[in-house]
Amino acid sequence: MERSKGAGAPTIRGVAERAGVSKSLVSLVLQGSPRVSDAKRRAVLDAIEELGYRPNAAARSLVARRTHTVGVLLDDMRNPWFVELLDGLNSVLHTHGLRMLMADGRLGRRTGEDATRAFLELQVDGLVAVGTLSDADTAALAEAAERLPTVVAGSHDPRLPKVDTVANDDEHGARLATEHLIGLGHRRIAHIAGRGSVGELRRRGFEAAMHEHGLRADATVEPADGTEEGGYRAAVRMLGGQSAAGRERPTAVFAFNDISAVGALSAAQELGLEVPRDLSLIGCDNTYLARIRHLWLTTVDNAGYDVGRRAAQCLLDRIAHPERPADRRLAVPSLEIRGSAAPPP
């Protein structure tokens, strides 16, 4: 019996009638239950194929008490490092039949919308917060974590009970970059700093390396916000003679991230400085920007894809064992040497 033109969409009742089984058995097949014999499972699957039946996602969620979705709250969707993290996150979630729903925390702060609450209303199976969150987002995340399996990825805060954290060893990564510049012979080295716990750790790694090599007096730190414009303005202050009075221009800059480094590169070029002949420059995150040929930026590889995969696995473990203690995992960074750093002039 074929469905006639104009007939309604095939239903679970129609599948049951075609397969000669009960509706409850069809539901068991759809849920992947092992309690169904191979013969009856084959009959149900054949009926589904013949009728073109597509289970209603909402109805399936009511039966299974799961939506098979994961809410992902991004600190700022413009950050290219998040692309690689999300790729790793999605690769594991997709394998386990989970789909991502994303929200931009920066946009939410501008519009006054609470994305975390929206995820709760959508009844997602879990929540992943990516990047440095605002105080308001942190408070909302703490509230959501009491009801949902939750993981923080790419940041070290907030630390909450039963909330796993997957991040980079940011202090070590900053040390790698700074010590590479020192090894090239640089002494006057500047750091374009970032915000949040990640920014603090990268600054700490930079300052520790400079101090250990007896270069504390030659270290310059300029605050910025992790954007290209912020990196540009910080570099203008350092390279244009507007930093601390009497301090010579640095011969090398370690930027908080690749975007800030691109801004610093623009500032250097406007001031007539050639990279790396007159100024060495190192970024952080090893995003696609660093691999653009005319930039070819030496940068710290923070293993974004690996962080995403680890975060997804943490979430799956948290869903399976919601009461286990919080876990903290750090990815090991490495230095990707390209063409933007050289010995000082």
Steps between C-alpha positions, in 0.01 A plus 500: 500500500659827392410834648270689266563855385365757742499253790642614832853425610559138602456436871637256753162325489536449125849359548370259765218382272735452204750304714231304681619607845384729780572873520701443818730261317555758224598749774750251641658462156525878460673523839747228399385265774679163507179333618366461144567189293693538176202382294259756645760777488550426130125505438466839671796650315365372168159656576664830589690497170194406292276765657766772519430546871707763682473503881391831646796637694287656773301180551819295508642736761194456721539122487873499566496805732788639292522750216839380369617862488784682679499873569827678420549849644786686327674793662538668161413337169754722319797322658648265233654267759148396599446363148759228555372430850144465370620271222653265756196526727257422219705206368442309824144617569386412146644151534279453807185634333507845661447833322637838605288811560721809520454844654735801492554625856628837374179560307296386800673755723420775251133407468444401862402145404587204721610225262552256786137528602395444140701177496320387816163572339604298196583213737844434355678190629811692601677836487850604387623852581786605272742780588510768768152580630368822649388513865136478389569200277694333782209541741257359242737210430523414870122487518473286187771261622275400790252361247713406198825313432739790433857541371720811467734493197786733408496684833601437861198668659254458651587206722173352616401174671438220248606724208794365301762734353703436185752770415853567377809524715502872420783593736729240342404613149596859583833379635570316174442816296701726731794262531510461121540877464765508773681215325508706180684773692218740588514683831240775469184292461141618537179311564159606372282362779148358492217476749360236732678201649659410165643850466632493856674165454662603171624821660632302796691264271653795310608683815638184663717420198631858482576500873683166488729633224576823690290711262231621735590867445478452123149350506208714385134402539224686317137414582264416213172319442594214268374672182687621193422862589619445856826349376548790260450765768725322749775470239474869409547589866808275529662564165410865464680609814187543716589229752697553822711818490859448390449135401646393167276347234472122536661284234244218542134462592313197632127555443216349704354336189536493122235767448688742728821413313337595168408837651857544624631415152283774349630751754863404431453542126339842544797606713743388230620187681552180305421162659724318584793722395419786739251330730440134585141398565348187653129426534307237689237235406634397155180595321454512123616865515852389594514277192412773248806522278565873519470487882672164565486559873705315758248406767420274794291201393238453771354181355150639448370188327630280782345727764164470323519121483597476867216732598250286310626183668478669840140593427413145395659370821312762702168402339569134584625573854352833615614465862871443442747766626602783270795428272759744363699415188773706333617466140875528439594794273784511249672775304434522125801679351434686176641828368406787730782469756875541443809622690484871592652758265 
